[in-house]
Amino acid sequence: MNALRTYLEQHLTISDTDWQIITQRLTPSECPKGTKLTKAGRVEDRLYFILDGAFRLYFETESKETTLDIGFAHSLISSYSSYITRRPSDFNLEALTACRFMSIRHADLLEMYGLTDCGQELGRILTEQIYLYFSSRENAFLLRSPTERYLDLFKEQPRLIKEIPLKHLASYIGVTPQALSRIRARIVQTD
């Protein structure tokens, strides 16, 4: 719980009274690797704050799976558009490792907005953080090479990157597993 409060208080002040109201609506959970928290075709009802581990948000076509997002410790993840619009999700959310997390149901988040002094600001901050994250991902695809995207990910998550299957990492940075193997081999040769 302290990790989530620290994360939120980077952007706003939360009184002890508000924090008590917020924590009453949070559900602490853990799951093993491979657990699907969200399945395509179902409405996403939870926003997740990852305490430890990694999740991937992905979609499936007849021929392949494409990873849209990988969420690591101290970050938010969800099928955001489904969570907000209350429409069925196009994405699956799966644990890539054993994970610990906090979650809040959509109805509880909306209720919290009205019950806390910081509620409306919290909603704005969460929305801004999600927007900035996806904008950053979009910019990385437009402005950075696959090698740079891989190195950025390696720098940010060196421990977990070893636990995530190559095919998911490759999809996340927008290359084939074979291309990622070549990138990794080039990096090793230059060290």
C-alpha positions as CSV (number, residue, x, y, z in Angstrom):
1,M,0.0,0.0,0.0
2,N,2.8,2.4,0.8
3,A,4.2,1.9,-2.8
4,L,0.9,3.1,-4.2
5,R,0.7,6.1,-1.9
6,T,4.2,7.0,-2.8
7,Y,3.4,6.7,-6.5
8,L,0.3,8.9,-6.2
9,E,1.9,11.5,-4.0
10,Q,4.5,12.2,-6.6
11,H,1.7,14.2,-8.2
12,L,-0.7,15.2,-5.5
13,T,-1.2,15.4,-1.7
14,I,-3.4,12.8,-0.1
15,S,-4.6,13.4,3.4
16,D,-4.7,10.5,5.9
17,T,-8.5,10.7,5.8
18,D,-8.6,10.4,2.0
19,W,-6.0,7.6,2.1
20,Q,-8.2,5.6,4.4
21,I,-11.1,6.0,2.1
22,I,-8.9,5.0,-0.9
23,T,-7.4,1.9,0.8
24,Q,-10.9,0.7,1.8
25,R,-11.6,0.3,-1.9
26,L,-8.3,-1.3,-2.9
27,T,-8.0,-5.1,-3.2
28,P,-4.5,-6.6,-2.6
29,S,-3.9,-9.7,-4.7
30,E,-1.3,-12.0,-6.1
31,C,-1.2,-14.4,-8.9
32,P,1.1,-17.0,-10.5
33,K,2.7,-16.6,-13.9
34,G,0.3,-17.2,-16.8
35,T,-2.8,-15.9,-15.0
36,K,-5.2,-14.0,-17.2
37,L,-6.8,-11.1,-15.3
38,T,-8.6,-9.7,-18.3
39,K,-9.9,-11.6,-21.3
40,A,-10.8,-10.1,-24.6
41,G,-14.5,-9.8,-25.1
42,R,-15.2,-9.0,-21.4
43,V,-15.5,-5.6,-19.8
44,E,-12.5,-4.6,-17.8
45,D,-13.6,-3.8,-14.3
46,R,-10.3,-3.2,-12.6
47,L,-7.3,-0.8,-12.7
48,Y,-4.2,-2.5,-11.4
49,F,-1.2,-1.1,-9.6
50,I,1.7,-3.6,-9.9
51,L,3.7,-4.0,-6.7
52,D,6.0,-6.8,-8.0
53,G,6.3,-8.7,-11.2
54,A,5.2,-8.0,-14.8
55,F,2.0,-8.2,-16.8
56,R,1.5,-7.9,-20.6
57,L,-1.5,-6.5,-22.3
58,Y,-1.9,-8.1,-25.7
59,F,-4.3,-8.9,-28.5
60,E,-4.6,-12.0,-30.6
61,T,-5.3,-12.5,-34.3
62,E,-5.6,-15.8,-36.2
63,S,-1.8,-15.9,-36.8
64,K,-0.2,-14.2,-33.8
65,E,-0.2,-12.4,-30.5
66,T,0.9,-8.8,-30.4
67,T,2.0,-7.2,-27.1
68,L,0.7,-3.7,-26.7
69,D,2.1,-3.0,-23.2
70,I,4.2,-4.6,-20.5
71,G,3.6,-3.3,-17.0
72,F,6.3,-3.5,-14.4
73,A,6.5,-2.8,-10.7
74,H,5.2,0.6,-9.5
75,S,3.1,1.2,-12.6
76,L,-0.5,1.0,-13.6
77,I,-2.0,-1.4,-16.1
78,S,-5.4,-2.3,-17.4
79,S,-7.4,-2.5,-20.6
80,Y,-7.9,1.2,-20.2
81,S,-10.4,1.9,-23.0
82,S,-12.6,-0.9,-21.7
83,Y,-12.2,0.2,-18.1
84,I,-13.3,3.8,-19.1
85,T,-16.0,3.1,-21.7
86,R,-17.5,-0.1,-20.1
87,R,-17.3,-1.8,-23.5
88,P,-15.8,-5.3,-24.0
89,S,-12.0,-5.3,-24.1
90,D,-10.1,-6.1,-27.3
91,F,-7.1,-7.1,-25.1
92,N,-6.0,-9.8,-22.7
93,L,-4.0,-9.0,-19.6
94,E,-1.7,-11.8,-18.5
95,A,0.9,-12.2,-15.7
96,L,4.4,-12.7,-17.3
97,T,5.8,-13.6,-13.8
98,A,4.4,-14.2,-10.4
99,C,2.8,-10.9,-9.4
100,R,1.6,-8.9,-6.5
101,F,-0.7,-6.0,-7.1
102,M,-3.5,-3.7,-5.8
103,S,-6.6,-3.2,-7.8
104,I,-9.7,-1.0,-7.7
105,R,-13.0,-1.7,-9.3
106,H,-14.4,0.9,-11.7
107,A,-17.5,1.6,-9.5
108,D,-15.3,2.1,-6.4
109,L,-13.0,4.5,-8.3
110,L,-16.0,6.6,-9.3
111,E,-17.4,6.5,-5.8
112,M,-14.0,7.5,-4.4
113,Y,-13.9,10.6,-6.7
114,G,-16.9,12.0,-4.7
115,L,-15.9,10.9,-1.2
116,T,-12.4,12.3,-1.0
117,D,-11.0,15.8,-1.2
118,C,-8.4,14.7,-3.7
119,G,-10.7,12.5,-5.8
120,Q,-11.2,14.6,-8.8
121,E,-7.5,15.6,-8.9
122,L,-6.6,11.9,-8.5
123,G,-8.8,11.0,-11.5
124,R,-7.1,13.7,-13.6
125,I,-3.6,12.6,-12.5
126,L,-4.3,8.9,-13.4
127,T,-5.7,9.9,-16.8
128,E,-2.7,12.2,-17.5
129,Q,-0.2,9.5,-16.4
130,I,-1.8,6.9,-18.7
131,Y,-1.8,9.4,-21.6
132,L,1.8,10.4,-21.0
133,Y,2.9,6.7,-20.9
134,F,1.2,5.8,-24.2
135,S,2.4,9.0,-25.8
136,S,6.0,8.1,-24.7
137,R,5.5,4.6,-26.2
138,E,4.3,6.1,-29.5
139,N,7.2,8.5,-29.6
140,A,9.6,5.7,-29.0
141,F,8.2,3.9,-32.1
142,L,8.4,7.0,-34.2
143,L,11.8,8.4,-33.0
144,R,13.9,5.5,-31.7
145,S,15.3,2.4,-33.4
146,P,14.3,-1.1,-32.2
147,T,17.8,-1.4,-30.7
148,E,17.3,1.8,-28.7
149,R,13.9,0.6,-27.6
150,Y,15.4,-2.6,-26.4
151,L,18.3,-0.9,-24.6
152,D,15.8,1.5,-22.9
153,L,13.8,-1.5,-21.7
154,F,16.9,-3.3,-20.5
155,K,18.1,-0.2,-18.6
156,E,14.7,0.2,-16.9
157,Q,14.0,-3.4,-16.1
158,P,17.3,-5.5,-16.2
159,R,16.1,-8.2,-13.7
160,L,12.6,-8.8,-15.2
161,I,13.8,-8.7,-18.8
162,K,15.5,-12.0,-18.2
163,E,12.3,-13.6,-17.0
164,I,10.1,-12.5,-20.0
165,P,10.0,-14.8,-23.0
166,L,11.9,-13.4,-26.1
167,K,8.7,-13.5,-28.2
168,H,6.9,-11.1,-25.9
169,L,9.8,-8.7,-25.6
170,A,10.2,-8.7,-29.4
171,S,6.5,-8.0,-29.9
172,Y,6.6,-5.2,-27.3
173,I,9.5,-3.4,-29.1
174,G,7.9,-4.1,-32.5
175,V,10.3,-6.7,-34.1
176,T,10.3,-10.4,-34.7
177,P,12.0,-12.7,-32.2
178,Q,14.7,-13.3,-34.8
179,A,15.4,-9.6,-35.2
180,L,15.6,-9.2,-31.4
181,S,18.1,-12.1,-31.2
182,R,20.2,-10.3,-33.8
183,I,19.9,-7.0,-31.8
184,R,21.0,-8.8,-28.6
185,A,24.0,-10.5,-30.4
186,R,25.2,-7.1,-31.8
187,I,24.9,-5.6,-28.3
188,V,27.0,-8.4,-26.8
189,Q,29.6,-8.0,-29.6
190,T,30.1,-4.3,-28.9
191,D,30.5,-4.7,-25.1
